[in-house]
Amino acid sequence: MPARLHRFALRCYQRLPVLGRRWVVRTVAPSYTVGAMCIIERTDGALLFVRHSYRSRWGVPGGLLNRREDPDEGARREVWEEVGLDVELLGEPAVVVDAVPQRVDLVYRARPAAGADLDAVGPVSPEIAEARWFPPDELPELQFETTGALMALARARGHPGPGRVVA
């Protein structure tokens, strides 16, 4: 686009009301889905993984946020809906942007909430075939997204690799 035309378009854009500007951006910009997932660790260091009914490798509880949903609430909701576990989120989430499927994931560290029944953790949703706690040195074969999430959390905490996830 020639510079003169670009400047004219920006001046027009500047005069639009906020809702008009949002409409323009959402119309011309690529759209991404936003999800939240939780890496949940018990006090003994075991991590909770789930096997989705439509995938063969293991992942973590999580899913897409609802429109206008607070990400923290969405992360806790997804865990509850998938495995029936109340969790406490720890710190700020790591962010993973995957450009090819146009997905942004907020990756939270979490632990079971005080008083949560850890023996009752299991599939609550039809999309979860199995839920199990794994010691950190005996992890199952993980989904690509889960491996990326663990690495993002490790980087956010200043570690060179997946390693332990708790504080």
Backbone as CSV, one residue per row, in Angstrom:
resi,resn,N_x,N_y,N_z,CA_x,CA_y,CA_z,C_x,C_y,C_z
1,MET,0.860,-1.165,0.000,0.000,0.000,0.000,0.910,1.232,0.000
2,PRO,0.699,2.138,-0.900,1.503,3.364,-0.929,1.363,4.144,0.383
3,ALA,2.418,4.837,0.760,2.457,5.558,2.047,1.326,6.574,2.167
4,ARG,1.025,7.264,1.091,-0.024,8.305,1.137,-1.395,7.688,1.438
5,LEU,-1.696,6.590,0.779,-2.962,5.885,1.012,-3.006,5.319,2.429
6,HIS,-1.892,4.803,2.896,-1.803,4.255,4.253,-2.102,5.350,5.289
7,ARG,-1.504,6.529,5.129,-1.764,7.646,6.062,-3.239,8.049,6.039
8,PHE,-3.836,8.097,4.834,-5.252,8.446,4.721,-6.124,7.426,5.461
9,ALA,-5.813,6.138,5.279,-6.582,5.089,5.954,-6.452,5.217,7.475
10,LEU,-5.268,5.534,7.954,-5.079,5.702,9.404,-5.853,6.903,9.938
11,ARG,-5.918,7.995,9.161,-6.699,9.166,9.602,-8.189,8.811,9.677
12,CYS,-8.664,8.062,8.710,-10.070,7.627,8.738,-10.318,6.728,9.944
13,TYR,-9.404,5.804,10.167,-9.507,4.882,11.296,-9.559,5.655,12.615
14,GLN,-8.731,6.701,12.732,-8.665,7.498,13.960,-10.007,8.149,14.276
15,ARG,-10.763,8.494,13.257,-12.040,9.190,13.459,-13.190,8.253,13.809
16,LEU,-12.973,6.967,13.660,-14.032,6.010,13.983,-14.237,5.939,15.496
17,PRO,-15.483,5.669,15.918,-15.690,5.424,17.355,-15.002,4.105,17.747
18,VAL,-14.821,3.889,19.032,-14.111,2.706,19.529,-14.708,1.420,18.972
19,LEU,-16.027,1.297,18.984,-16.651,0.076,18.470,-16.378,-0.118,16.986
20,GLY,-16.326,0.975,16.241,-16.000,0.891,14.823,-14.569,0.429,14.609
21,ARG,-13.648,0.934,15.433,-12.246,0.510,15.323,-12.110,-0.974,15.648
22,ARG,-12.814,-1.412,16.698,-12.765,-2.842,17.043,-13.284,-3.702,15.897
23,TRP,-14.362,-3.251,15.271,-14.929,-4.009,14.156,-13.916,-4.117,13.023
24,VAL,-13.242,-3.014,12.703,-12.236,-3.022,11.636,-11.116,-4.010,11.975
25,VAL,-10.593,-3.935,13.196,-9.497,-4.813,13.596,-9.933,-6.272,13.526
26,ARG,-11.108,-6.575,14.044,-11.571,-7.965,14.036,-11.876,-8.468,12.636
27,THR,-12.175,-7.565,11.726,-12.464,-7.952,10.355,-11.187,-8.234,9.566
28,VAL,-10.148,-7.432,9.770,-8.943,-7.578,8.955,-7.832,-8.383,9.632
29,ALA,-7.871,-8.506,10.950,-6.806,-9.221,11.666,-7.128,-10.715,11.749
30,PRO,-6.084,-11.547,11.812,-6.344,-12.984,11.986,-6.965,-13.243,13.348
31,SER,-7.856,-14.217,13.412,-8.481,-14.516,14.699,-7.846,-15.772,15.304
32,TYR,-7.728,-15.762,16.599,-7.151,-16.863,17.359,-8.156,-17.324,18.390
33,THR,-8.125,-18.616,18.705,-8.897,-19.098,19.835,-8.022,-18.955,21.073
34,VAL,-8.650,-18.786,22.224,-7.908,-18.647,23.475,-8.383,-19.735,24.431
35,GLY,-7.416,-20.478,24.944,-7.718,-21.549,25.876,-6.901,-21.411,27.144
36,ALA,-7.271,-22.193,28.137,-6.537,-22.230,29.401,-6.340,-23.689,29.773
37,MET,-5.157,-23.986,30.306,-4.876,-25.347,30.765,-4.134,-25.265,32.078
38,CYS,-4.259,-26.318,32.883,-3.641,-26.338,34.206,-2.700,-27.522,34.358
39,ILE,-1.482,-27.213,34.793,-0.521,-28.229,35.202,-0.712,-28.336,36.711
40,ILE,-1.325,-29.434,37.156,-1.729,-29.581,38.558,-0.767,-30.526,39.261
41,GLU,-0.242,-30.089,40.398,0.725,-30.887,41.143,0.253,-31.082,42.576
42,ARG,0.318,-32.348,43.018,0.024,-32.673,44.421,1.235,-32.324,45.285
43,THR,1.057,-32.396,46.604,2.164,-32.091,47.521,3.310,-33.090,47.399
44,ASP,3.035,-34.325,46.940,4.113,-35.308,46.773,4.822,-35.171,45.430
45,GLY,4.442,-34.170,44.629,5.102,-33.928,43.347,4.435,-34.570,42.152
46,ALA,3.456,-35.447,42.374,2.774,-36.099,41.256,1.967,-35.071,40.461
47,LEU,1.938,-35.256,39.139,1.219,-34.363,38.234,-0.014,-35.066,37.680
48,LEU,-1.098,-34.316,37.517,-2.334,-34.876,36.983,-2.358,-34.735,35.464
49,PHE,-2.533,-35.873,34.793,-2.684,-35.877,33.338,-3.984,-36.568,32.984
50,VAL,-4.546,-36.178,31.837,-5.788,-36.766,31.348,-5.555,-37.303,29.944
51,ARG,-6.277,-38.360,29.623,-6.259,-38.882,28.258,-7.623,-38.575,27.665
52,HIS,-7.620,-37.739,26.641,-8.866,-37.356,25.982,-9.402,-38.525,25.160
53,SER,-10.702,-38.622,25.064,-11.325,-39.729,24.343,-11.024,-39.684,22.848
54,TYR,-10.599,-38.552,22.345,-10.338,-38.404,20.912,-8.848,-38.294,20.580
55,ARG,-7.960,-38.547,21.574,-6.511,-38.501,21.346,-5.849,-39.676,22.060
56,SER,-4.680,-40.070,21.580,-4.025,-41.220,22.195,-3.013,-40.830,23.269
57,ARG,-2.384,-39.678,23.164,-1.395,-39.258,24.158,-2.071,-38.512,25.297
58,TRP,-1.325,-38.316,26.364,-1.852,-37.676,27.566,-1.706,-36.166,27.502
59,GLY,-2.655,-35.479,28.106,-2.649,-34.022,28.184,-2.977,-33.576,29.589
60,VAL,-3.365,-32.329,29.711,-3.758,-31.770,31.005,-5.164,-31.204,30.883
61,PRO,-5.855,-31.055,32.012,-7.190,-30.460,31.944,-7.121,-29.042,31.384
62,GLY,-8.051,-28.729,30.523,-8.107,-27.391,29.948,-9.020,-27.361,28.746
63,GLY,-9.198,-26.176,28.216,-10.049,-26.024,27.047,-10.221,-24.568,26.702
64,LEU,-11.115,-24.311,25.769,-11.344,-22.948,25.304,-12.090,-22.121,26.344
65,LEU,-11.725,-20.858,26.406,-12.446,-19.934,27.273,-13.763,-19.555,26.616
66,ASN,-14.766,-19.318,27.440,-16.034,-18.812,26.933,-15.873,-17.334,26.603
67,ARG,-16.715,-16.837,25.739,-16.675,-15.421,25.379,-16.793,-14.555,26.644
68,ARG,-15.877,-13.627,26.793,-15.820,-12.664,27.908,-15.555,-13.324,29.274
69,GLU,-15.083,-14.555,29.280,-14.802,-15.248,30.533,-13.434,-14.841,31.070
70,ASP,-13.348,-14.622,32.361,-12.077,-14.341,33.003,-11.193,-15.584,32.860
71,PRO,-9.944,-15.439,32.388,-9.094,-16.614,32.166,-8.871,-17.474,33.411
72,ASP,-8.685,-16.855,34.584,-8.497,-17.638,35.811,-9.726,-18.495,36.094
73,GLU,-10.904,-17.881,35.964,-12.147,-18.618,36.196,-12.317,-19.722,35.153
74,GLY,-11.960,-19.438,33.905,-12.069,-20.434,32.846,-11.159,-21.631,33.093
75,ALA,-9.947,-21.373,33.580,-9.015,-22.467,33.875,-9.581,-23.360,34.979
76,ARG,-10.063,-22.745,36.056,-10.642,-23.535,37.150,-11.901,-24.277,36.685
77,ARG,-12.725,-23.623,35.867,-13.953,-24.254,35.353,-13.615,-25.488,34.525
78,GLU,-12.629,-25.369,33.646,-12.260,-26.503,32.794,-11.810,-27.701,33.623
79,VAL,-11.003,-27.464,34.649,-10.544,-28.571,35.507,-11.749,-29.222,36.182
80,TRP,-12.633,-28.417,36.730,-13.814,-28.948,37.416,-14.691,-29.749,36.453
81,GLU,-14.926,-29.202,35.246,-15.788,-29.885,34.281,-15.181,-31.191,33.766
82,GLU,-13.858,-31.260,33.714,-13.225,-32.447,33.142,-12.897,-33.530,34.156
83,VAL,-12.464,-33.149,35.368,-12.043,-34.163,36.347,-12.647,-33.963,37.736
84,GLY,-13.533,-32.981,37.919,-14.204,-32.790,39.198,-13.284,-32.374,40.330
85,LEU,-12.228,-31.627,40.020,-11.267,-31.204,41.038,-11.261,-29.693,41.169
86,ASP,-11.376,-29.225,42.398,-11.250,-27.805,42.699,-9.769,-27.492,42.834
87,VAL,-9.277,-26.457,42.131,-7.848,-26.143,42.185,-7.601,-24.699,42.593
88,GLU,-6.395,-24.488,43.093,-5.896,-23.155,43.411,-4.821,-22.846,42.370
89,LEU,-4.963,-21.722,41.677,-3.978,-21.322,40.681,-2.802,-20.653,41.370
90,LEU,-1.600,-20.913,40.851,-0.377,-20.400,41.469,0.318,-19.440,40.513
91,GLY,0.359,-18.188,40.855,1.075,-17.206,40.044,0.386,-16.872,38.737
92,GLU,1.144,-16.189,37.894,0.638,-15.776,36.589,0.824,-16.908,35.579
93,PRO,-0.047,-16.971,34.581,0.097,-18.038,33.581,1.226,-17.742,32.601
94,ALA,1.785,-18.799,32.039,2.683,-18.672,30.897,1.789,-18.610,29.659
95,VAL,2.269,-18.003,28.606,1.480,-17.863,27.382,2.177,-18.614,26.247
96,VAL,1.392,-19.442,25.554,1.905,-20.178,24.398,1.063,-19.764,23.190
97,VAL,1.734,-19.242,22.171,1.052,-18.850,20.935,1.452,-19.843,19.856
98,ASP,0.465,-20.511,19.294,0.714,-21.474,18.222,0.074,-20.899,16.956
99,ALA,0.917,-20.361,16.069,0.435,-19.613,14.915,-0.283,-20.464,13.874
100,VAL,0.137,-21.708,13.685,-0.471,-22.516,12.622,-1.946,-22.815,12.906
101,PRO,-2.288,-23.368,14.092,-3.725,-23.570,14.356,-4.403,-22.303,14.878
102,GLN,-3.649,-21.202,14.971,-4.157,-19.912,15.464,-4.794,-20.060,16.843
103,ARG,-3.943,-20.510,17.791,-4.405,-20.759,19.146,-3.449,-20.090,20.137
104,VAL,-4.029,-19.489,21.172,-3.263,-18.938,22.289,-3.695,-19.704,23.528
105,ASP,-2.728,-20.294,24.238,-3.027,-21.024,25.469,-2.404,-20.317,26.657
106,LEU,-3.194,-20.152,27.700,-2.704,-19.652,28.977,-2.459,-20.875,29.842
107,VAL,-1.228,-21.054,30.264,-0.840,-22.258,30.985,-0.628,-21.899,32.453
108,TYR,-1.455,-22.477,33.307,-1.411,-22.184,34.737,-0.750,-23.316,35.507
109,ARG,0.008,-22.950,36.528,0.434,-23.901,37.548,-0.705,-23.938,38.556
110,ALA,-1.006,-25.105,39.067,-2.107,-25.226,40.018,-1.826,-26.352,40.996
111,ARG,-2.539,-26.304,42.106,-2.502,-27.403,43.068,-3.939,-27.639,43.510
112,PRO,-4.222,-28.846,44.000,-5.580,-29.105,44.497,-5.920,-28.121,45.609
113,ALA,-7.147,-27.645,45.610,-7.595,-26.716,46.651,-7.627,-27.443,47.989
114,ALA,-7.495,-26.675,49.063,-7.548,-27.249,50.415,-8.841,-28.049,50.575
115,GLY,-8.720,-29.241,51.084,-9.885,-30.089,51.327,-10.381,-30.853,50.112
116,ALA,-9.728,-30.704,48.961,-10.168,-31.418,47.758,-9.944,-32.922,47.945
117,ASP,-10.901,-33.723,47.487,-10.807,-35.180,47.583,-10.015,-35.702,46.388
118,LEU,-8.729,-35.972,46.592,-7.863,-36.400,45.491,-8.179,-37.802,45.011
119,ASP,-8.812,-38.619,45.856,-9.183,-39.979,45.446,-10.377,-39.975,44.495
120,ALA,-11.154,-38.880,44.510,-12.345,-38.799,43.671,-12.033,-38.230,42.282
121,VAL,-10.781,-37.841,42.038,-10.428,-37.263,40.751,-10.556,-38.326,39.669
122,GLY,-11.295,-37.987,38.633,-11.489,-38.912,37.523,-12.295,-38.242,36.432
123,PRO,-12.510,-38.935,35.334,-13.270,-38.347,34.224,-14.683,-37.958,34.652
124,VAL,-15.051,-36.722,34.365,-16.404,-36.238,34.623,-17.079,-35.927,33.295
125,SER,-16.281,-35.578,32.310,-16.755,-35.199,30.983,-16.575,-36.370,30.014
126,PRO,-17.459,-36.501,29.029,-17.292,-37.552,28.020,-16.003,-37.388,27.206
127,GLU,-15.426,-36.184,27.192,-14.198,-35.995,26.415,-12.958,-36.526,27.131
128,ILE,-13.090,-36.908,28.410,-11.961,-37.445,29.166,-12.163,-38.946,29.359
129,ALA,-11.210,-39.740,28.844,-11.291,-41.195,28.970,-10.651,-41.674,30.264
130,GLU,-9.624,-40.957,30.727,-8.874,-41.406,31.903,-8.172,-40.204,32.527
131,ALA,-8.031,-40.227,33.850,-7.279,-39.202,34.581,-6.423,-39.911,35.616
132,ARG,-5.121,-39.576,35.643,-4.207,-40.245,36.582,-3.125,-39.290,37.052
133,TRP,-2.638,-39.565,38.262,-1.493,-38.847,38.808,-0.227,-39.605,38.430
134,PHE,0.779,-38.888,37.961,2.056,-39.488,37.572,3.193,-38.838,38.347
135,PRO,4.114,-39.651,38.874,5.317,-39.066,39.475,6.087,-38.301,38.396
136,PRO,6.766,-37.217,38.760,7.444,-36.401,37.743,8.522,-37.142,36.948
137,ASP,9.044,-38.236,37.483,10.072,-38.988,36.758,9.492,-40.170,35.979
138,GLU,8.153,-40.272,35.923,7.496,-41.357,35.182,6.338,-40.816,34.338
139,LEU,6.584,-39.744,33.601,5.519,-39.131,32.814,5.136,-40.019,31.641
140,PRO,3.845,-39.995,31.263,3.395,-40.782,30.101,3.792,-40.064,28.806
141,GLU,3.455,-40.669,27.689,3.689,-40.019,26.398,2.710,-38.850,26.291
142,LEU,3.258,-37.636,26.139,2.454,-36.416,26.221,2.090,-35.861,24.844
143,GLN,0.949,-35.186,24.807,0.539,-34.462,23.615,1.540,-33.338,23.353
144,PHE,1.667,-32.960,22.110,2.559,-31.882,21.703,2.272,-30.605,22.500
145,GLU,0.996,-30.250,22.634,0.614,-29.015,23.332,0.999,-29.065,24.808
146,THR,0.905,-30.239,25.403,1.234,-30.389,26.820,2.735,-30.233,27.038
147,THR,3.524,-30.818,26.157,4.976,-30.660,26.251,5.345,-29.182,26.122
148,GLY,4.731,-28.501,25.172,4.977,-27.067,24.998,4.564,-26.270,26.222
149,ALA,3.463,-26.666,26.852,2.992,-25.970,28.055,3.978,-26.142,29.205
150,LEU,4.470,-27.367,29.395,5.456,-27.610,30.452,6.731,-26.805,30.211
151,MET,7.160,-26.747,28.960,8.365,-25.982,28.634,8.142,-24.488,28.852
152,ALA,6.969,-23.981,28.506,6.670,-22.560,28.702,6.679,-22.205,30.184
153,LEU,6.098,-23.080,31.016,6.124,-22.820,32.459,7.546,-22.849,32.998
154,ALA,8.333,-23.800,32.535,9.731,-23.892,32.989,10.503,-22.634,32.593
155,ARG,10.312,-22.165,31.349,10.992,-20.937,30.913,10.544,-19.746,31.740
156,ALA,9.251,-19.680,32.035,8.713,-18.558,32.812,9.289,-18.540,34.226
157,ARG,9.669,-19.692,34.726,10.234,-19.787,36.074,11.750,-19.749,36.059
158,GLY,12.346,-19.579,34.873,13.789,-19.471,34.778,14.531,-20.776,34.707
159,HIS,13.825,-21.874,34.402,14.467,-23.183,34.265,14.747,-23.444,32.794
160,PRO,15.777,-24.196,32.466,16.086,-24.486,31.079,15.179,-25.526,30.425
161,GLY,14.465,-26.326,31.194,13.635,-27.384,30.613,12.460,-27.697,31.494
162,PRO,11.651,-28.740,31.139,10.418,-29.033,31.850,10.574,-29.187,33.363
163,GLY,11.462,-30.009,33.860,11.726,-30.131,35.291,10.507,-30.094,36.189
164,ARG,10.723,-29.840,37.464,9.620,-29.717,38.420,8.836,-28.463,38.181
165,VAL,7.563,-28.500,38.526,6.679,-27.398,38.219,6.260,-26.607,39.448
166,VAL,6.446,-27.104,40.647,5.937,-26.413,41.840,6.943,-25.430,42.415
167,ALA,6.423,-24.554,43.264,7.279,-23.566,43.950,7.927,-24.174,45.159
